Amino acid sequence: MLAARLSEDADREVVLLESGPGLPAGSVPPEIDGANFLATADLPDRQDPGVSATRVTGGPSTPYRRGRGVGGSSAVNAMVALRGDAGLYRSWGWDDIEEAWAAVAVPEIEPDDDELGAVDRALLAAAVDARRAPLTRRGGRRVTSAEAYLWPASDRPNLTIRHSTTVDQVALAGRRAVGVVLSNGEEIPAERVIVSAGAIRTPALLLRSGLDTPGIGTGLQDHPSVPLTLALRSGVPVDHDGLVIGAYRQRAGIQFLPMNHVGRDSVGFGVLLVALMTPRGRSGSVRLDPQDPGGPPLVDFALLADPVDIRALTSGIGDAAELVRSRPFAEIVEEIYVDHAGTTLDALTGEVAIERWLPRAVGDYVHASSSCAMGTVVDADGAVLGYEGVYVCDASVFPTIPDVNTHLPTTMLAERLSARWRRGRS
Ligand SMILES: Cc1cc2nc3c(=O)[nH]c(=O)nc-3n(C[C@H](O)[C@H](O)[C@H](O)COP(=O)(O)OP(=O)(O)OC[C@H]3O[C@@H](n4cnc5c(N)ncnc54)[C@H](O)[C@@H]3O)c2cc1C
């Protein structure tokens, strides 16, 4: 997205370096194009293989999904397109959000009636404030950031797109960036380096490059979430190639997200995800592994480290339990499970039982954020404090995690920062 906006100025040379595969027009795999985002997991070169994380401090480190390749996670995500609380962005001093939102080029289009699944419909019928989810789709196809931004720019003589190219370090002369060093040792000189490797890879890359700005890799957040697994009644229609998520409900900082199906290995099941969208805990971190500084970083999301978050999510689960026991859900759901061992929701009676169960059940929401926060690590322009010519523009710079799914806010952020840079130049 940034590469497309910055190369609109013909006198600027822009080089986009991406470690994964390309995504040129006319070659989009059906798994990316299609309605079922879970199918993108079958494209191994589109997943970052090197990211593992503990969700709760001291828990096991298990793979954390991140997209890879031109288009980043926008090519593999669930396509939910929400903008979030304008008041939150303004509280960060982002007074230009309207202009930035107006520039966003990915679509935000609600699914048609016949695209909704059984769990979507149950949620929409059960809660008056549930809504169809706007999606980054048009005409029944996913629109990736590559399609929305890069395809129209791909013929520009001042834009070079190099895929299958991994950046190892930002090259520094003292405290000034002079380019990047690739993992094969090649050096690419540049006046300005913008790191957009996502909230896990960006801090790791800055640390590996030797940047010593305090706070790099601290404050990592995600939305803590738990799934209620719904065993669907026999005869409930499920389209395993259809939309996984077509609706949502968000109130009092809790998002309820229906999953109409969860893959062909679990036929007959749906899910209601319950996520805390305004977590207060900020003790997550991305660190280099002292044994292997060039290898995968050590990542701890430290979900639920703040007791306030436990209470908020517990209350959200209480609301979710009411929802899934309501008539529209009862018509399609035979049983509701809260773990893989077959514990049913009925066994979770009372807040004490929920609070005891939560640390085992809590998971991430694939929304890594805020590990190079604006005001701590970068300034209002995304420039890394204490250095010249090194910038960050991705989900790692949010001062705190936005209160919605992070794709659209990140796109808006990139529209903002690229507009500021271009204005500053003129
Ligand atoms: C499975 C999944 C489902 C999701 N569902 C939704 C959803 O429905 N709605 C929503 O709003 N958000 C969703 N998200 C989150 C959303 O897609 C991301 O927050 C958004 O794409 C912003 O990510 P980013 O810019 O921080 O990084 P990314 O989009 O992850 O991009 C980082 C890019 O940098 C590349 N890279 C990393 N390191 C290097 C290096 N050293 N050299 C070169 N290139 C490198 C990576 O290969 C990748 O392409 C989902 C994410 C995932 C993984």
The ligand as an SDF file (V2000), in Angstrom:
LIG
                    3D

 53 58  0  0  0  0  0  0  0  0999 V2000
   -5.3390  -15.6700    9.6230 C   0  0  0  0  0  0  0  0  0  0  0  0
   -5.5540  -14.2000    9.8470 C   0  0  0  0  0  0  0  0  0  0  0  0
   -6.8570  -13.7090    9.8610 C   0  0  0  0  0  0  0  0  0  0  0  0
   -7.0680  -12.3370   10.0780 C   0  0  0  0  0  0  0  0  0  0  0  0
   -8.3440  -11.8510    9.9630 N   0  0  0  0  0  0  0  0  0  0  0  0
   -8.5360  -10.5210    9.9790 C   0  0  0  0  0  0  0  0  0  0  0  0
   -9.8110   -9.9600    9.6620 C   0  0  0  0  0  0  0  0  0  0  0  0
  -10.7590  -10.6590    9.3140 O   0  0  0  0  0  0  0  0  0  0  0  0
   -9.9450   -8.6180    9.7180 N   0  0  0  0  0  0  0  0  0  0  0  0
   -8.9190   -7.8010   10.0820 C   0  0  0  0  0  0  0  0  0  0  0  0
   -9.1300   -6.5920   10.1490 O   0  0  0  0  0  0  0  0  0  0  0  0
   -7.6980   -8.2900   10.3590 N   0  0  0  0  0  0  0  0  0  0  0  0
   -7.4720   -9.6180   10.2840 C   0  0  0  0  0  0  0  0  0  0  0  0
   -6.2040  -10.1060   10.4820 N   0  0  0  0  0  0  0  0  0  0  0  0
   -5.1110   -9.1600   10.8120 C   0  0  0  0  0  0  0  0  0  0  0  0
   -4.7210   -8.2830    9.6290 C   0  0  0  0  0  0  0  0  0  0  0  0
   -4.6850   -8.9960    8.4220 O   0  0  0  0  0  0  0  0  0  0  0  0
   -3.3770   -7.5690    9.9130 C   0  0  0  0  0  0  0  0  0  0  0  0
   -3.4860   -6.8670   11.1150 O   0  0  0  0  0  0  0  0  0  0  0  0
   -3.0710   -6.5820    8.8030 C   0  0  0  0  0  0  0  0  0  0  0  0
   -2.8010   -7.2810    7.6240 O   0  0  0  0  0  0  0  0  0  0  0  0
   -1.9240   -5.6660    9.1480 C   0  0  0  0  0  0  0  0  0  0  0  0
   -0.7730   -6.4000    9.2760 O   0  0  0  0  0  0  0  0  0  0  0  0
    0.6710   -5.7350    9.2060 P   0  0  0  0  0  0  0  0  0  0  0  0
    0.7800   -4.6700    8.2110 O   0  0  0  0  0  0  0  0  0  0  0  0
    1.0560   -5.4090   10.5730 O   0  0  0  0  0  0  0  0  0  0  0  0
    1.5530   -6.9470    8.6920 O   0  0  0  0  0  0  0  0  0  0  0  0
    1.3160   -8.0620    7.6000 P   0  0  0  0  0  0  0  0  0  0  0  0
    0.0870   -7.8680    6.8000 O   0  0  0  0  0  0  0  0  0  0  0  0
    1.4380   -9.3550    8.3460 O   0  0  0  0  0  0  0  0  0  0  0  0
    2.5280   -7.8540    6.5950 O   0  0  0  0  0  0  0  0  0  0  0  0
    3.8780   -8.0460    6.9270 C   0  0  0  0  0  0  0  0  0  0  0  0
    4.6310   -8.4670    5.6730 C   0  0  0  0  0  0  0  0  0  0  0  0
    6.0150   -8.2950    5.8810 O   0  0  0  0  0  0  0  0  0  0  0  0
    6.6980   -9.3980    5.3140 C   0  0  0  0  0  0  0  0  0  0  0  0
    7.9860   -9.5430    6.0180 N   0  0  0  0  0  0  0  0  0  0  0  0
    8.1680   -9.8630    7.3180 C   0  0  0  0  0  0  0  0  0  0  0  0
    9.4800   -9.8590    7.6140 N   0  0  0  0  0  0  0  0  0  0  0  0
   10.1340   -9.5200    6.4680 C   0  0  0  0  0  0  0  0  0  0  0  0
   11.5130   -9.3570    6.1480 C   0  0  0  0  0  0  0  0  0  0  0  0
   12.4780   -9.5240    7.0630 N   0  0  0  0  0  0  0  0  0  0  0  0
   11.8530   -9.0320    4.8600 N   0  0  0  0  0  0  0  0  0  0  0  0
   10.8880   -8.8510    3.9230 C   0  0  0  0  0  0  0  0  0  0  0  0
    9.5600   -8.9920    4.1850 N   0  0  0  0  0  0  0  0  0  0  0  0
    9.1950   -9.3270    5.4460 C   0  0  0  0  0  0  0  0  0  0  0  0
    5.7630  -10.5750    5.5560 C   0  0  0  0  0  0  0  0  0  0  0  0
    6.0660  -11.6470    4.6820 O   0  0  0  0  0  0  0  0  0  0  0  0
    4.4080   -9.9380    5.3110 C   0  0  0  0  0  0  0  0  0  0  0  0
    4.0180  -10.0190    3.9650 O   0  0  0  0  0  0  0  0  0  0  0  0
   -5.9510  -11.4630   10.2980 C   0  0  0  0  0  0  0  0  0  0  0  0
   -4.6530  -11.9660   10.2760 C   0  0  0  0  0  0  0  0  0  0  0  0
   -4.4470  -13.3230   10.0450 C   0  0  0  0  0  0  0  0  0  0  0  0
   -3.0340  -13.8380   10.0120 C   0  0  0  0  0  0  0  0  0  0  0  0
  1  2  1  0
  2  3  1  0
  2 52  2  0
  3  4  2  0
  4  5  1  0
  4 50  1  0
  5  6  2  0
  6  7  1  0
  6 13  1  0
  7  8  2  0
  7  9  1  0
  9 10  1  0
 10 11  2  0
 10 12  1  0
 12 13  2  0
 13 14  1  0
 14 15  1  0
 14 50  1  0
 15 16  1  0
 16 17  1  0
 16 18  1  0
 18 19  1  0
 18 20  1  0
 20 21  1  0
 20 22  1  0
 22 23  1  0
 23 24  1  0
 24 25  2  0
 24 26  1  0
 24 27  1  0
 27 28  1  0
 28 29  2  0
 28 30  1  0
 28 31  1  0
 31 32  1  0
 32 33  1  0
 33 34  1  0
 33 48  1  0
 34 35  1  0
 35 36  1  0
 35 46  1  0
 36 37  1  0
 36 45  1  0
 37 38  2  0
 38 39  1  0
 39 40  1  0
 39 45  2  0
 40 41  1  0
 40 42  2  0
 42 43  1  0
 43 44  2  0
 44 45  1  0
 46 47  1  0
 46 48  1  0
 48 49  1  0
 50 51  2  0
 51 52  1  0
 52 53  1  0
M  END
$$$$
